[in-house]
Amino acid sequence: MKKPQLVLMGAGGHARSCIDVIEQEDTFSIAGLIGSRSELGAKVLGYKVVGTNDDIEKIAREVRFALVAVGQIRNPQKRIELFQQAIAAGFEMPIVISPRAYVSRSALIGAGSIVMHGATINSNVRVGENCIVNSHALIEHDSQILSHCHISTGVIVNGGVTVETGSFVGSGSVIREGIHLQEYSVVSMGSVVSSWPRNQS
């Protein structure tokens, strides 16, 4: 059976990581990437940059699925804009989960999110739309990660944590159980979060 086609919105380092996960998951055929004008025609791990943001509506008439493949450090705005553009153009936004990740049967993952190699998402976790759960991140029971968040490599999110929309948690950070991070929070790499001011963003 022919695999459905998917286009990646982004052509940089995070796109390369996404390609590796998509190839190993083996659900989709990558039709190409959407990048900047200067990247047009270039190849990323063998896949061609077939258009720019100006071509999104045209590509959506030919390809059913899209995934935002731009990374998020501090500011989620680019990922949010691309996600909204893709939805408006008519793309379906799949959930991509590495076969080397563990996702509990009681966890829920939102559209357009990617769970990368070695990540663990335990029982009753909720992950919103357009999120990155990066390599070897651990999200423990009953935690909620709202939409457009990036949980970076090696992060430990303990039980009952809430991470609100658009937040970034840097590599190797540990978040104590029950912590509530406000929307657009930024947690620096290697932090230990045992308390969080209610007005911090």
C-alpha positions in Angstrom: 0.0 0.0 0.0 1.3 3.4 -1.0 2.3 5.6 2.0 0.6 9.0 2.3 2.8 12.0 1.4 4.0 14.5 3.9 5.8 17.8 3.4 8.1 19.3 6.0 7.8 23.1 6.8 11.4 23.9 7.5 14.8 22.9 6.1 17.3 23.3 8.9 18.7 21.2 11.7 15.4 20.3 13.3 14.1 19.2 9.9 17.0 16.7 9.7 16.0 15.3 13.0 12.4 15.1 11.9 13.4 13.2 8.7 15.2 10.6 10.8 12.1 10.0 13.0 9.7 9.9 10.0 11.9 7.5 8.1 12.1 5.1 11.1 8.4 5.4 11.9 7.7 4.5 8.2 4.2 5.8 8.0 4.7 8.7 5.6 6.6 9.3 2.4 8.4 12.7 2.5 7.4 14.7 -0.6 9.9 17.5 0.1 10.6 20.5 2.3 9.4 24.1 2.4 12.3 26.5 3.1 13.6 29.9 2.3 14.0 31.3 -1.2 17.8 30.8 -0.9 17.2 27.1 0.0 15.1 26.3 -3.1 16.3 23.3 -5.0 18.7 22.2 -2.2 18.5 18.7 -0.8 18.3 17.9 2.9 19.2 14.2 3.6 18.2 13.5 0.0 14.9 15.4 0.1 14.4 18.5 -2.1 13.3 21.9 -0.9 10.3 22.2 -3.3 8.9 25.6 -2.3 8.7 28.5 0.1 6.0 29.9 2.3 4.5 31.5 -0.8 3.8 28.0 -2.2 2.1 26.5 0.8 -1.5 26.7 -0.7 -0.3 25.2 -4.0 1.6 22.4 -2.3 -1.5 21.7 -0.1 -3.5 20.8 -3.2 -1.0 18.0 -4.0 0.1 16.8 -0.6 -2.3 15.8 2.2 0.0 16.1 5.3 2.4 18.7 6.7 4.6 18.9 9.7 6.3 22.0 11.1 10.0 21.2 11.1 11.4 24.5 12.5 13.0 24.2 15.9 12.0 26.4 18.8 14.4 28.2 21.1 12.9 30.8 23.4 10.4 32.2 20.9 7.7 29.9 19.5 6.2 32.5 17.1 7.6 31.0 13.8 6.3 27.5 14.7 2.9 28.9 15.6 2.7 31.0 12.3 3.7 28.0 10.2 1.2 25.7 12.0 -1.6 28.2 11.4 -0.6 28.7 7.8 -0.7 24.9 7.2 -4.1 24.5 8.8 -5.5 27.5 6.7 -4.1 26.0 3.5 -5.9 22.7 4.2 -3.1 20.4 5.4 -3.7 17.7 7.9 -1.2 17.8 10.7 -0.2 14.3 11.8 1.2 13.0 15.1 4.7 11.6 14.5 6.1 9.2 17.2 9.5 7.6 16.9 9.3 3.8 17.2 12.1 4.2 19.7 9.9 6.3 22.0 7.4 5.1 24.6 4.0 6.6 24.8 1.5 5.3 27.4 -1.8 4.0 26.0 -3.5 6.5 28.4 -1.5 9.5 27.1 -2.9 11.9 24.4 -0.8 13.7 21.8 -2.1 16.6 19.8 -2.0 17.1 16.0 1.3 18.3 14.5 3.4 17.1 17.5 6.5 15.0 17.2 7.9 12.6 19.9 11.5 11.9 19.1 13.9 9.0 19.8 14.1 7.7 23.3 11.4 10.0 24.7 9.1 8.6 27.4 5.5 9.9 27.9 3.9 8.2 30.8 0.3 7.6 32.0 -2.4 10.2 31.7 -0.1 12.8 30.1 -1.6 15.4 27.7 0.6 16.9 25.0 -1.0 19.7 22.9 -0.8 20.5 19.2 2.5 21.4 17.4 4.8 20.4 20.2 8.3 19.0 20.2 9.1 16.3 22.8 12.7 15.9 22.0 15.1 13.0 22.3 15.3 11.3 25.7 12.8 13.7 27.4 10.7 12.2 30.1 7.2 13.4 30.9 5.7 11.8 34.0 2.2 10.8 34.9 -0.7 13.4 34.9 1.4 16.2 33.4 0.0 18.6 30.8 2.1 20.1 28.0 -0.1 22.7 26.2 0.3 23.5 22.5 3.3 25.0 20.8 5.8 23.9 23.5 9.3 22.5 23.1 10.5 20.0 25.7 14.1 19.7 24.9 16.6 16.8 24.9 17.0 15.0 28.2 14.4 17.1 30.1 12.6 15.5 33.1 9.1 16.7 33.7 7.9 15.1 37.0 4.3 14.2 37.8 1.4 16.6 37.8 3.3 19.5 36.1 1.5 21.9 33.8 3.5 23.7 31.0 1.4 26.3 29.4 1.2 27.3 25.7 4.4 28.4 23.8 6.9 27.4 26.5 10.5 26.2 26.1 12.2 23.9 28.5 15.9 23.7 27.9 18.0 20.5 27.6 18.7 18.6 30.8 16.3 20.6 33.0 14.4 19.0 35.8 10.9 20.2 36.8 9.6 19.3 40.2 6.3 17.6 40.5 3.2 19.9 40.6 5.0 23.0 39.1 2.9 25.2 36.9 4.8 27.1 34.2 2.9 30.0 32.7 2.5 30.5 29.0 5.6 31.4 27.0 7.9 30.5 29.9 11.5 29.9 29.2 13.5 27.5 31.3 17.2 27.7 30.6 19.3 24.6 29.9 20.3 22.5 32.9 17.9 24.3 35.3 16.3 22.6 38.3 12.8 24.1 38.7 11.5 23.6 42.2 9.3 26.8 42.3 8.0 29.2 39.7 6.7 32.7 40.2 3.1 33.0 39.1 3.9 36.2 37.2 7.0 34.9 35.3 6.8 34.6 31.6 
